[in-house]
Amino acid sequence: MARSAKNATGSPVVGNLGWRRMDPPELSPILTHALDAFYENGFHGTSVRDIAQRVGVTIPSLYYHHGNKEGILLALLEYSTSDVLARAHSASADGGDDPVQRLSNVIEAIVLRMTTRARLAALEGEVRYLSPDNRLRYRVVRKGIEDLVLEIIEDGNRRGLFYTSDPAESTRAVLAMCQSIPRWYHAEGKLTPELVARKYVEIALTTVGFVSAAAKPRKAHSARA
């Protein structure tokens, strides 16, 4: 049975072998309605009164739980990023000691998350509205994802499985590619989350210079005298 853990906001995250499963996010009514409002109108275009009316609570009650509108945004971002980080670590562990499988799993986990929870993923564009202190809190969690991917790529380089002269830049390129998904992906389109994940895994492996054994040219055998 898959392990169950708690993320930074106290919400459960499926452990190893369950990272492909995407259950509906367990958000409070305030966060659920705020997420819808931010997705529809943007952070700047959403008022506290709008959120309170959607939830059916008073404005003071909303302030009691989250302080202000920025506090609601921060709670959603921390939930989202902590969920991605937990899934990425579970996916990496499922890959054992193989850097190729670990990177493939991590990219698959991130892409599945970006495509099946598009509203949460789209919040990335609202980070600019966070105060410097809150932006730092958010980036600490996000850096955990970057560090994990970088460690995998460096491990693959050391073993001669990946061939990239700049693992850090390759890490940024791969993650930026994944983070762009909410800008173009539509659930009603022809591409399923699983298909997008397979395509992005292939692109990620190409980015880090992986060449499968089947694709490597065979060495010519010298003719016997």
C-alpha positions in Angstrom: 0.0 0.0 0.0 1.3 3.5 -0.8 2.6 5.5 2.1 0.6 8.6 3.1 2.3 11.8 4.2 1.4 15.3 5.0 2.6 18.4 3.2 3.4 21.8 4.6 -0.3 22.7 4.7 -1.3 19.5 6.4 -2.9 18.0 3.3 -2.2 14.3 2.5 0.2 13.4 -0.4 0.3 9.9 -1.9 3.7 8.2 -1.2 5.9 6.0 -3.4 4.1 4.2 -6.3 1.1 6.5 -6.0 2.6 9.6 -7.5 0.8 9.1 -10.7 -2.6 9.2 -9.0 -4.2 12.6 -9.0 -7.1 12.8 -6.6 -9.0 16.1 -6.2 -6.9 18.5 -4.0 -8.1 18.7 -0.4 -8.6 22.4 0.0 -10.7 24.3 2.5 -13.8 26.0 1.1 -12.0 29.4 1.3 -9.1 28.1 -0.7 -11.3 26.3 -3.1 -13.3 29.3 -4.0 -10.3 31.6 -3.9 -8.5 29.3 -6.4 -11.5 29.6 -8.8 -11.6 33.4 -8.4 -7.9 33.8 -9.0 -8.0 31.5 -12.0 -11.0 33.4 -13.5 -10.0 37.0 -12.7 -6.4 36.9 -11.6 -5.1 37.9 -8.1 -5.3 41.6 -8.8 -8.8 41.4 -10.3 -10.2 39.4 -7.3 -11.4 41.2 -4.2 -11.7 39.8 -0.6 -15.4 40.5 -0.8 -15.7 38.4 -3.9 -14.0 35.4 -2.2 -16.1 35.9 0.9 -19.4 36.0 -1.1 -18.4 32.8 -3.0 -17.6 31.0 0.2 -20.7 32.4 2.1 -18.7 33.8 5.0 -18.1 37.3 6.3 -15.0 39.2 5.4 -13.7 39.2 9.1 -14.1 35.4 9.1 -11.9 35.2 6.0 -9.3 37.5 7.5 -9.3 35.4 10.7 -8.2 32.3 8.7 -5.7 33.8 6.3 -4.9 37.4 7.4 -5.4 39.0 4.0 -5.8 38.2 0.3 -2.0 37.7 0.0 -2.2 35.1 2.8 -4.7 33.2 0.8 -2.5 33.3 -2.3 0.5 32.2 -0.3 -1.5 29.2 1.2 -2.5 28.1 -2.3 1.1 28.4 -3.6 2.6 26.5 -0.7 0.0 23.8 -1.1 0.7 23.5 -4.8 4.5 23.6 -4.6 4.7 21.2 -1.6 2.5 18.8 -3.5 4.7 18.9 -6.5 7.8 18.4 -4.4 6.4 15.4 -2.5 5.3 13.8 -5.8 8.7 14.4 -7.4 10.5 12.8 -4.4 8.2 9.8 -4.5 8.7 9.5 -8.3 12.5 9.7 -7.9 12.5 7.0 -5.2 10.4 4.8 -7.5 13.3 5.1 -10.0 15.7 3.3 -7.7 19.4 4.0 -8.4 18.9 4.7 -12.2 19.3 8.4 -13.1 17.5 7.9 -16.4 14.5 6.3 -14.7 14.6 8.8 -11.9 14.6 11.8 -14.2 11.9 10.3 -16.4 9.7 9.7 -13.3 10.2 13.1 -11.9 9.3 14.9 -15.2 6.3 12.6 -15.6 5.1 13.5 -12.1 5.5 17.2 -12.7 3.8 17.1 -16.0 0.9 15.0 -14.8 0.5 17.5 -12.0 0.6 20.5 -14.3 -2.0 19.0 -16.7 -4.5 17.5 -14.2 -4.4 20.4 -11.7 -4.2 23.2 -14.2 -5.8 25.8 -11.9 -3.2 25.3 -9.2 -0.4 25.2 -11.7 -1.6 28.5 -13.2 -1.0 30.3 -9.9 2.7 30.4 -10.7 2.0 33.6 -12.7 0.6 35.3 -9.5 3.8 35.0 -7.5 4.8 38.5 -8.5 2.1 39.8 -6.1 3.8 38.3 -3.0 5.7 40.5 -0.6 9.5 39.8 -0.5 9.2 37.8 2.6 6.4 35.6 1.3 8.1 35.2 -2.0 11.2 33.9 -0.2 9.0 31.4 1.7 7.6 30.2 -1.6 11.0 29.9 -3.3 12.4 27.8 -0.5 10.0 25.0 -1.3 10.4 25.5 -5.0 14.2 25.3 -4.7 13.7 21.8 -3.3 12.3 20.7 -6.7 15.3 22.3 -8.5 17.8 20.7 -6.2 16.3 17.3 -6.7 16.4 17.5 -10.6 19.9 19.0 -10.5 21.1 16.1 -8.3 19.7 13.5 -10.7 21.3 15.2 -13.7 24.7 15.5 -12.0 24.5 11.8 -11.1 23.7 10.9 -14.7 26.6 13.0 -15.9 29.0 11.3 -13.5 27.9 7.9 -14.7 28.3 8.8 -18.3 24.5 8.4 -19.0 23.9 12.1 -19.5 26.1 14.5 -21.5 25.5 18.1 -20.5 28.2 20.7 -20.0 26.0 22.7 -17.6 23.7 20.6 -15.4 22.4 23.7 -13.6 21.3 25.4 -16.8 19.9 22.1 -18.1 17.8 21.9 -14.8 16.5 25.4 -15.3 15.6 24.6 -19.0 13.8 21.4 -18.1 11.7 22.9 -15.3 10.9 26.1 -17.3 9.6 23.8 -20.0 7.3 22.1 -17.5 6.2 25.4 -16.0 5.0 26.7 -19.3 2.4 23.9 -19.7 -0.5 25.9 -18.1 -0.1 28.6 -20.8 -1.1 26.3 -23.6 -2.6 23.0 -22.3 -6.4 22.5 -22.5 -8.0 19.5 -21.0 -10.5 19.5 -23.9 -7.8 19.2 -26.5 -6.4 16.1 -28.2 -3.4 15.6 -25.9 -4.0 13.6 -22.7 -2.0 14.3 -19.6 -0.2 10.9 -20.1 0.7 11.7 -23.7 2.0 15.2 -22.8 4.1 13.5 -20.0 5.6 11.0 -22.4 6.6 13.8 -24.8 8.1 15.9 -22.1 10.1 13.0 -20.7 11.6 12.5 -24.2 12.4 16.2 -24.5 14.0 16.3 -21.0 16.2 13.3 -21.8 17.3 14.9 -25.0 18.1 18.1 -23.2 20.5 16.4 -20.8 22.2 14.5 -23.6 20.9 11.0 -22.9 21.4 8.5 -25.7 19.8 5.1 -25.3 21.9 2.0 -25.8 19.7 1.1 -28.8 20.4 4.4 -30.5 24.2 4.3 -30.0 26.2 3.3 -33.1 27.7 -0.1 -32.9 31.5 -0.4 -33.0 32.8 -2.1 -36.1 34.5 -5.4 -35.4 37.9 -5.8 -37.0 38.2 -8.5 -39.6 40.1 -11.6 -38.6 43.3 -12.2 -40.6 
